[in-house]
Amino acid sequence: MADQMSSPVPALSAILPTYARADVAFARGDGCWLEATDGSRYLDFGAGIAVCCLGHGHPHLVDALIEQGRKLWHVSNLFRIPQAEELARRLVEASFADYVFFTNSGAEALEGAIKTARKYHAAGGHPERFRLVTFEGAFHGRTLATIAAGGNPKYIEGFGPKVEGFDPVPFGDIEAVMDAITPETAGVLVEPIQGEGGIRVPPASFLRALRALCDERGILLVLDEVQSGMGRTGRLFAHELFGVIPDILATAKGIGGGFPLGAFMTTREAGRGMGVGAHGTTYGGNPLAMACGNAVLDVVLAPGFLDDVALKGLDLKQRLAALQDAHPQIIAEIRGEGMMLGIRTHVPNTEFAVAARAQHMLVIPAGDNVVRLLPPLIAGHDEFAEAIARLGRACQHLEADLPAKGNGSPS
């Protein structure tokens, strides 16, 4: 009894149990590496789900945060915020957009983008045009509107009537898009590359056909680049890979390098309805977040940085293809662009992620039985070699279980 009484009892967490969290906690990070509270080190190819684009503890980002933190954190959007004006100017100069609205998250950015698309038509005398064509396998956030836009029953169930105004069709099916457009359609909402859906990359012809169709029907092309933006694919935004220009775009994740920050961006024409009072935010665009966003752009927009990301992404993809050749019973397919890559597996992707974590490497499960590799954009050839070695050992571990289990896992 004395031994039982002296045994440590795990404390019950006061955090709402909406996540099945892995039993590991991290104390600090450096570049592409995380150190757990027990002192063990992990190679981080999840980057906080594509958030820590400059890795952990990047000196320029840390310096910007400390410098601004000593000056001013928050004032509200009732006043001018020079740091926000500077970041917006830089984003506009580097993109298709004329206006930027800053938020705290990707879901908020998508909410703003959806509202902007609807308001555009209302301002033009057509308030009945409020619906958006969306795509199966999409993920746009966890608010009531964005779960409706994503259409995944797992996220919608139990939260009352689904928010009206979203018409899902198969991803990549232009004929289905054409059939879904009605006199109530305001636009098309699409991820250039589906992230949560399994790093699904459509043909360039599909996105170009969407752009032409939107122009033909007088509706807006709205892009969700929350995960694919901010250099992840070797371009500032993934739509540049396809030669397509949107009317409205939502982004987040990497834009703050780990500090909560998002934005939606719009052309002057598409944003015509968003005048004074049309939208608002308490924290969005605060000086502290803006300092981080500007520091990220200092690095990402530096000459040669994005070209280097594209080249490194190709190198990593080739190394993964060789890993697939070495372990065909485990790896079914390599997909993605730049440093937004996916491994579709023959075994359950959650088992693959656990096996990788046992080798002290972090990857992120996604849809379509895929695990995502979203390393910090500063990762290089040394980190890639280490990643392939650890993934190889994970594959060997999974292969050892195949005779006992049989190879009846998802393909």
C-alpha positions in Angstrom: 0.0 0.0 0.0 2.8 2.4 0.8 4.4 1.8 -2.6 1.1 2.5 -4.3 0.5 5.6 -2.3 4.0 6.9 -3.2 3.6 6.3 -7.0 3.1 9.4 -9.0 -0.5 9.9 -10.2 -0.9 11.7 -13.6 -2.6 15.0 -13.2 -5.9 15.4 -15.0 -5.7 18.2 -17.6 -8.1 21.1 -17.4 -7.9 21.5 -21.2 -11.1 20.5 -23.0 -10.4 17.1 -24.4 -10.9 17.8 -28.1 -7.5 16.5 -29.1 -6.0 13.0 -28.9 -2.6 14.3 -27.9 0.6 12.4 -28.2 2.2 11.8 -24.8 5.2 14.1 -25.4 5.7 17.7 -24.5 8.4 20.1 -25.8 10.5 22.5 -23.8 12.5 24.4 -26.5 13.3 24.4 -30.2 16.3 25.3 -32.4 15.9 25.4 -36.1 14.4 22.1 -37.3 14.8 20.4 -33.9 12.6 20.2 -30.8 13.7 19.2 -27.4 11.2 17.4 -25.2 10.8 17.9 -21.5 12.8 14.7 -20.9 15.7 16.1 -22.9 15.2 13.9 -26.0 15.4 15.6 -29.4 13.0 15.3 -32.3 13.4 16.3 -36.0 10.4 18.5 -36.7 9.0 17.9 -40.2 5.6 19.2 -39.1 6.6 22.7 -38.2 3.5 23.2 -36.1 1.4 22.2 -39.1 3.2 24.4 -41.6 3.3 27.3 -39.1 7.0 27.6 -38.0 8.2 28.4 -41.5 11.5 29.7 -40.3 11.9 26.9 -37.8 12.2 27.4 -34.0 14.1 30.3 -32.4 15.0 32.0 -35.7 17.2 34.9 -34.5 15.6 37.5 -36.8 12.1 36.6 -35.7 13.1 36.5 -32.1 14.8 39.9 -32.3 11.8 41.5 -34.0 9.4 40.0 -31.3 11.6 41.2 -28.4 12.1 44.7 -29.9 8.4 45.3 -30.5 7.4 43.7 -27.2 9.5 46.3 -25.4 7.6 49.1 -27.2 3.9 48.3 -27.7 1.8 45.2 -28.0 -1.8 46.4 -28.7 -3.7 49.6 -29.4 -6.8 48.3 -31.4 -7.9 49.2 -34.9 -9.5 52.4 -33.8 -6.2 54.0 -34.5 -3.6 53.7 -37.3 -1.1 50.9 -36.8 2.1 51.7 -38.8 3.4 48.2 -38.6 0.2 46.9 -40.1 0.3 49.4 -42.9 3.9 48.4 -43.7 3.1 44.7 -43.8 0.0 45.2 -45.9 2.0 47.3 -48.4 4.7 44.6 -48.7 2.1 41.9 -49.3 0.3 44.0 -51.9 3.5 44.7 -53.7 4.4 41.0 -53.7 1.0 39.7 -54.8 -2.1 40.2 -56.9 -3.9 42.1 -54.1 -4.9 45.7 -53.5 -6.1 45.4 -49.9 -5.2 43.2 -46.9 -7.2 42.6 -43.7 -5.3 41.1 -40.8 -6.8 38.4 -38.6 -5.6 36.1 -35.8 -6.1 32.7 -37.6 -6.8 30.9 -40.8 -10.4 30.3 -39.9 -10.9 34.0 -39.3 -9.2 34.8 -42.6 -11.6 32.4 -44.4 -14.6 33.9 -42.7 -13.5 37.3 -43.9 -12.9 36.0 -47.4 -16.4 34.4 -47.5 -18.0 37.7 -46.3 -16.1 39.7 -48.9 -17.3 37.5 -51.7 -20.9 37.8 -50.6 -20.7 41.5 -49.9 -19.2 42.1 -53.4 -22.5 40.9 -55.0 -24.7 42.6 -52.5 -22.9 45.9 -53.2 -23.5 45.3 -56.9 -27.3 44.9 -56.4 -27.4 41.1 -56.2 -27.7 40.1 -52.5 -29.2 36.8 -53.7 -25.7 35.7 -54.9 -24.3 34.4 -51.6 -23.5 30.7 -52.3 -20.0 29.3 -52.9 -19.0 26.2 -54.8 -16.6 24.2 -52.7 -14.8 20.9 -53.0 -14.9 17.5 -51.3 -11.9 16.8 -49.2 -11.4 20.5 -48.4 -10.6 22.0 -45.0 -11.2 25.6 -44.3 -11.3 25.9 -40.5 -13.4 25.0 -37.5 -15.9 27.9 -37.2 -19.5 27.2 -38.1 -19.2 28.7 -41.6 -15.8 27.1 -42.4 -16.9 23.6 -41.3 -19.9 24.0 -43.6 -17.6 25.1 -46.4 -15.3 22.1 -45.8 -18.3 19.8 -45.7 -16.8 17.0 -43.6 -19.6 15.3 -41.7 -17.2 14.5 -38.8 -16.7 18.2 -38.1 -20.4 19.3 -38.8 -22.3 16.7 -36.7 -23.8 17.8 -33.5 -23.5 21.6 -34.0 -27.1 22.2 -35.3 -28.2 23.1 -38.8 -25.3 23.5 -41.2 -24.6 27.0 -42.3 -26.3 27.6 -45.6 -24.5 28.7 -48.8 -22.0 26.0 -49.7 -22.3 23.6 -52.6 -19.6 20.8 -52.6 -18.4 19.1 -55.7 -15.6 16.6 -56.4 -12.1 18.1 -56.4 -10.8 18.6 -59.9 -14.1 18.1 -61.7 -14.7 21.2 -63.8 -18.0 19.8 -65.2 -19.3 19.4 -61.7 -18.5 23.0 -60.9 -20.3 24.2 -64.0 -23.4 22.2 -63.0 -23.3 23.6 -59.5 -23.3 27.3 -60.5 -26.8 28.9 -60.2 -28.1 32.4 -60.1 -27.3 32.4 -56.4 -23.6 31.6 -56.8 -21.2 34.2 -55.6 -18.0 32.4 -56.3 -15.8 29.3 -56.1 -13.7 28.6 -52.9 -10.8 26.2 -53.5 -7.4 25.3 -52.0 -4.8 25.3 -54.8 -3.4 22.3 -53.0 -5.5 20.4 -50.5 -3.5 20.2 -47.3 -5.7 18.4 -44.7 -7.3 16.5 -47.6 -4.0 14.7 -48.3 -1.6 17.0 -50.3 -3.9 16.7 -53.3 -2.5 18.7 -56.2 -4.9 19.3 -59.1 -3.8 19.7 -62.7 -2.9 23.2 -63.6 -5.6 23.1 -66.3 -8.3 22.7 -63.6 -7.4 25.9 -61.7 -7.1 27.7 -65.1 -10.5 26.5 -66.1 -11.9 27.7 -62.8 -10.5 31.1 -63.4 -12.0 31.2 -66.9 -15.4 29.9 -65.7 -15.5 32.6 -62.9 -14.8 35.3 -65.4 -17.4 33.9 -67.8 -20.1 33.7 -65.1 -19.3 37.0 -63.3 -18.4 35.3 -60.0 -15.3 35.4 -57.8 -12.4 33.0 -57.5 -11.6 32.7 -53.7 -8.4 30.8 -52.8 -7.6 29.2 -49.4 -3.8 29.4 -49.1 -3.7 29.1 -45.3 -1.4 26.1 -45.6 0.1 26.5 -49.1 1.0 30.1 -48.8 4.0 32.1 -47.5 6.6 30.2 -49.5 5.6 26.7 -48.7 5.6 25.6 -52.4 8.6 27.6 -53.5 6.4 30.5 -54.5 5.0 33.1 -52.1 1.6 31.7 -52.9 0.8 28.3 -54.6 -1.5 29.8 -57.2 1.6 31.3 -58.9 2.6 27.7 -59.8 -0.5 27.4 -61.9 -0.5 30.8 -63.6 -3.8 31.8 -61.9 -4.8 35.0 -60.3 -7.5 35.0 -57.6 -10.0 37.7 -56.6 -9.7 37.0 -52.9 -7.2 34.9 -51.0 -7.0 33.8 -47.3 -3.7 32.9 -45.7 -2.3 32.3 -42.2 0.0 29.7 -40.6 3.5 30.6 -41.9 2.8 34.3 -42.2 3.6 34.9 -38.5 6.3 32.2 -38.2 4.6 30.8 -35.1 3.0 34.0 -33.8 -0.9 33.9 -34.3 -1.5 35.8 -37.5 -3.7 35.5 -40.6 -5.0 37.7 -43.4 -7.3 37.9 -46.3 -6.4 39.7 -49.4 -8.5 41.2 -52.1 -8.4 43.1 -55.4 -9.9 46.6 -55.3 -12.9 45.4 -57.4 -13.6 42.3 -55.2 -13.4 44.3 -52.0 -15.7 47.0 -53.2 -18.4 46.2 -50.6 -16.0 46.1 -47.6 -16.3 49.7 -46.4 -16.3 51.2 -43.0 -18.1 49.0 -40.5 -18.4 46.0 -42.8 -15.9 43.9 -40.8 -13.8 44.1 -37.7 -11.4 42.5 -35.3 -10.1 43.3 -31.8 -6.6 41.7 -32.0 -6.0 41.5 -35.7 -3.2 43.6 -37.0 -1.8 44.4 -33.5 1.8 45.7 -33.5 3.3 42.6 -31.9 1.9 40.3 -34.6 2.8 42.8 -37.3 6.4 42.9 -36.2 6.6 39.1 -36.6 4.9 39.2 -40.0 7.3 41.8 -41.3 10.3 39.7 -39.9 9.0 36.6 -41.8 8.7 38.6 -45.0 12.3 39.9 -44.5 13.5 36.4 -44.8 11.0 34.8 -47.2 11.2 37.7 -49.7 15.0 38.0 -49.6 16.6 37.4 -53.0 16.9 33.7 -53.8 15.1 32.4 -50.7 12.0 31.1 -52.6 14.0 29.7 -55.4 16.1 27.8 -52.9 12.9 26.4 -51.3 11.7 25.1 -54.7 15.1 23.4 -55.3 15.2 21.9 -51.8 11.7 20.7 -52.2 12.6 18.9 -55.4 15.6 17.3 -53.6 13.4 16.1 -50.8 10.8 14.7 -53.1 13.5 12.7 -55.0 14.8 11.3 -51.7 11.3 10.3 -50.8 10.8 8.6 -54.1 13.9 6.6 -53.4 12.5 5.7 -50.0 9.3 4.5 -51.7 11.4 2.3 -54.0 13.1 0.8 -51.0 9.9 0.2 -49.0 7.1 -0.4 -51.5 5.0 -2.4 -49.0 4.7 0.7 -46.8 4.8 3.7 -49.2 2.3 3.9 -52.0 2.9 7.4 -53.4 4.8 10.6 -53.0 2.9 13.8 -53.8 3.1 17.6 -53.4 5.0 20.7 -54.4 8.0 22.5 -52.9 8.2 21.7 -49.2 4.5 20.7 -48.9 4.9 17.0 -49.5 2.8 13.9 -48.7 3.5 10.2 -48.3 0.4 8.0 -49.1 0.9 4.8 -47.2 -0.3 1.2 -47.5 -0.5 1.0 -43.7 -2.8 3.4 -41.7 -1.2 6.8 -41.7 -1.6 7.2 -38.0 0.5 4.0 -37.5 3.2 5.5 -39.8 3.2 8.8 -37.8 3.6 6.8 -34.6 6.4 4.8 -36.1 8.2 8.0 -37.2 7.7 9.5 -33.8 9.3 6.4 -32.3 12.4 7.4 -34.4 12.1 10.9 -32.9 10.7 12.5 -36.1 7.5 14.4 -36.4 5.1 14.1 -39.4 1.5 15.1 -39.7 -1.4 12.7 -40.7 -3.9 14.0 -43.3 -6.8 12.7 -45.4 -6.5 10.1 -48.1 -4.3 8.0 -45.8 -1.4 10.5 -46.2 1.2 11.8 -43.8 2.4 15.3 -44.5 6.0 16.5 -44.5 6.0 20.2 -43.8 9.5 21.0 -42.7 10.7 24.5 -41.8 11.6 26.3 -45.0 15.2 26.7 -43.6 15.7 22.9 -43.6 18.5 21.7 -45.9 20.2 18.7 -47.2 21.6 17.6 -43.8 18.1 17.6 -42.3 16.7 15.8 -45.4 19.3 13.0 -45.1 18.5 12.6 -41.4 14.8 12.6 -42.2 15.1 9.8 -44.8 17.2 7.7 -42.4 14.6 8.0 -39.6 11.7 7.4 -42.0 13.6 4.4 -43.3 13.9 2.9 -39.9 10.2 3.6 -39.3 9.4 1.7 -42.5 11.5 -1.2 -41.4 9.6 -1.3 -38.1 6.3 -1.4 -39.9 7.5 -4.0 -42.3 8.4 -6.3 -39.4 4.7 -6.3 -38.4 3.4 -7.1 -41.9 3.6 -10.9 -41.7 1.6 -11.0 -38.5 -1.0 -8.4 -39.5 -1.2 -9.2 -43.3 -1.1 -6.4 -45.8 -4.8 -5.6 -45.7 -4.3 -2.0 -44.7 -5.5 1.0 -46.7 -3.8 1.5 -50.0 
